């Protein structure tokens, strides 16, 4: 029996038809989600079960429609205490109002994680010691020291990368996708220089948002609390970089 078949029987993988049922979509949509890196579609009609759980959890953060990529990054920049010059005045004003509304809600941080999810497509990979230093040079790593969380354990890599570089990076380093992997690449079409500015000049809101969306319970709780604080500071007009 093949390794893949053994894992399928153990429950680590499910057939595409079952994945479609769990997600409430068609098998064709499951394939598209796999191509986009939203779930781990491993071929031969199998999908990694853990990636389905992660996908469902992320969507559970908000039952309302997510912002598009550009708007999501504008929201992050505003919360970070930075100016936004890529949206029109009316759209920026509406976004400010929406963030203030979220600050008044008990579930505001929870909803923000869902609304801002389109800022990047997240893929996780198996970790290899020798790759970590090289990978960090190719991405924008967001410091979490302000949250009291380690920036990167020896067995963990997490950062943003330009979407058009992701496939080449996968091939160059022979990366293997895994929903349980501790190497996280967040690919985005937004200007990575803008993300670096938010990460290095902002007040830590991006780190809070990343942590609040984590499947790790401790990281999620720490991030959610910090994100709530950032929303409240923004509503008071005190958001500063």
C-alpha positions in Angstrom: 0.0 0.0 0.0 1.4 3.5 -0.9 2.1 6.1 1.7 -0.6 8.3 0.3 -3.2 5.5 0.5 -2.1 4.8 4.1 -2.6 8.4 5.0 -5.9 8.5 3.3 -7.1 5.5 5.3 -5.7 7.1 8.6 -7.9 10.2 8.0 -5.0 12.5 7.2 -6.4 13.1 3.7 -9.9 13.0 2.4 -11.2 12.5 -1.1 -12.1 15.5 -3.1 -15.8 14.6 -3.0 -15.7 14.5 0.8 -13.7 17.8 0.9 -16.4 19.4 -1.3 -19.1 18.2 1.1 -17.3 19.5 4.2 -16.8 22.9 2.5 -20.2 23.1 0.9 -18.7 23.7 -2.6 -18.3 21.7 -5.8 -15.3 19.4 -6.5 -14.2 21.9 -9.2 -14.1 24.7 -6.6 -12.0 22.4 -4.3 -9.5 22.1 -7.2 -9.5 25.8 -7.6 -8.9 26.3 -3.9 -6.0 23.9 -4.2 -4.5 25.8 -7.1 -4.8 29.0 -5.1 -3.1 27.5 -2.1 -6.2 27.9 0.1 -6.3 24.2 0.8 -3.6 21.5 0.3 -4.7 19.6 -2.8 -2.2 16.8 -3.1 -3.5 15.2 -6.3 -4.8 11.7 -6.9 -8.1 13.0 -5.7 -7.0 13.8 -2.1 -7.0 16.9 0.0 -5.2 17.3 3.4 -7.8 17.3 6.1 -5.9 19.8 8.3 -6.0 22.4 5.5 -9.8 22.1 5.3 -10.0 22.8 9.1 -7.7 25.8 8.7 -9.8 27.1 5.7 -13.1 26.7 7.6 -11.7 28.4 10.7 -10.4 31.4 8.8 -13.8 31.9 7.0 -15.5 31.5 10.4 -13.8 34.7 11.6 -16.3 36.7 9.5 -19.6 35.7 7.8 -19.5 38.9 5.8 -17.7 39.5 2.6 -14.0 40.1 2.9 -12.4 43.3 1.6 -10.4 43.1 -1.6 -6.6 43.0 -1.3 -6.1 46.8 -1.7 -8.7 47.7 0.8 -7.5 45.2 3.3 -4.0 46.6 3.2 -5.4 50.1 3.6 -7.2 49.0 6.7 -4.0 47.6 8.1 -2.1 50.8 7.3 -4.7 53.0 9.0 -4.7 50.8 12.1 -0.9 51.0 12.0 -1.0 54.8 12.2 0.2 55.3 8.6 -1.2 57.3 5.8 -3.1 55.6 2.9 -2.5 57.1 -0.6 -3.8 54.3 -2.8 -7.5 54.7 -2.1 -9.8 57.6 -3.0 -10.8 60.1 -0.3 -14.4 58.8 -0.1 -13.3 55.1 0.1 -10.8 55.9 2.8 -13.4 57.8 4.8 -15.8 54.9 4.6 -13.1 52.5 5.7 -12.2 54.7 8.7 -15.9 54.6 9.7 -16.0 50.9 9.3 -13.0 50.4 11.5 -14.5 52.7 14.2 -17.7 50.5 14.1 -15.6 47.4 14.6 -14.0 49.0 17.6 -17.4 49.3 19.2 -18.2 45.6 18.7 -17.3 42.9 21.1 -16.3 40.8 18.2 -14.6 43.5 16.2 -11.2 41.9 16.2 -12.7 38.6 15.2 -14.5 40.2 12.3 -11.5 42.2 11.2 -9.4 39.0 10.8 -12.1 37.7 8.4 -12.5 41.0 6.5 -8.8 41.4 6.0 -8.1 37.8 5.0 -7.7 38.7 1.3 -4.6 40.7 2.0 -2.6 37.5 1.2 -3.0 33.9 0.4 -1.4 31.7 3.0 0.5 28.5 2.3 2.3 26.4 4.8 5.2 24.0 4.1 7.4 21.4 5.8 10.3 23.1 7.6 14.0 22.4 6.9 16.7 23.9 9.0 19.0 24.9 6.2 16.3 26.8 4.3 15.2 29.2 7.1 18.0 31.8 6.7 17.6 31.8 2.9 13.8 32.0 3.1 13.8 35.0 5.5 15.9 37.0 2.9 13.2 36.5 0.3 10.3 37.7 2.4 9.0 40.5 4.6 9.1 39.1 8.1 6.8 40.9 10.6 8.2 41.2 14.1 6.0 39.9 16.9 8.3 41.0 19.8 5.8 43.7 20.7 3.2 41.0 21.4 5.5 39.1 23.6 5.8 36.3 21.0 9.1 35.0 19.6 9.8 36.4 16.2 10.7 33.0 14.9 11.4 29.8 16.6 14.2 27.8 15.1 11.6 25.5 13.5 9.4 28.3 12.2 9.4 30.8 9.3 6.6 33.3 8.6 6.5 36.2 6.2 5.0 38.0 3.2 6.2 37.5 -0.4 5.1 38.8 -3.8 2.6 36.5 -5.4 4.5 36.3 -8.7 7.6 35.0 -6.9 5.9 32.2 -5.0 5.9 29.4 -7.6 9.5 30.1 -8.5 10.5 30.0 -4.8 8.7 26.7 -4.4 10.6 25.2 -7.3 14.0 26.8 -6.3 13.9 25.3 -2.7 11.8 22.3 -3.4 9.2 23.3 -0.9 6.6 20.7 0.1 3.2 22.0 1.2 1.8 20.7 4.4 -1.1 22.1 6.5 0.9 21.1 9.6 4.1 22.8 8.4 5.8 25.6 10.3 7.0 27.4 7.3 4.4 30.0 6.3 4.4 32.1 3.2 1.8 34.8 2.7 1.7 35.7 -1.0 0.2 39.0 -2.1 -0.2 41.2 -5.2 0.2 44.3 -3.0 3.5 46.2 -3.2 5.8 44.4 -0.8 7.7 47.6 -0.2 4.4 49.0 1.2 4.1 45.9 3.4 7.7 46.4 4.6 6.8 50.0 5.5 3.8 48.9 7.5 5.8 46.2 9.2 8.8 48.4 10.1 7.2 51.8 10.6 3.8 50.9 11.9 2.7 50.4 15.4 2.4 46.6 15.3 -1.1 46.2 14.1 0.0 43.9 11.3 1.7 41.5 13.7 -1.5 41.5 15.9 -3.6 40.7 12.8 -1.3 37.9 11.7 -1.3 36.4 15.2 -5.0 36.7 15.7 -5.5 34.6 12.6 -3.2 31.8 13.9 -4.5 28.3 14.6 -2.3 28.2 17.6 -4.5 29.1 20.6 -2.0 31.2 22.5 -0.9 33.2 19.4 -4.6 33.7 18.5 -5.5 35.0 22.0 -2.5 37.3 22.2 -3.1 38.7 18.7 -6.9 39.2 19.3 -6.3 41.2 22.5 -3.7 43.3 20.8 -5.9 43.8 17.7 -8.8 44.9 20.0 -6.5 47.5 21.6 -5.4 48.8 18.1 -9.1 49.2 17.1 -9.9 51.1 20.3 -6.9 53.4 19.9 -7.9 54.0 16.3 -11.5 54.9 17.3 -10.1 57.4 19.8 -8.0 59.0 17.1 -4.8 57.8 18.9 -3.4 55.4 16.3 0.2 56.3 15.9 3.1 54.7 14.1 
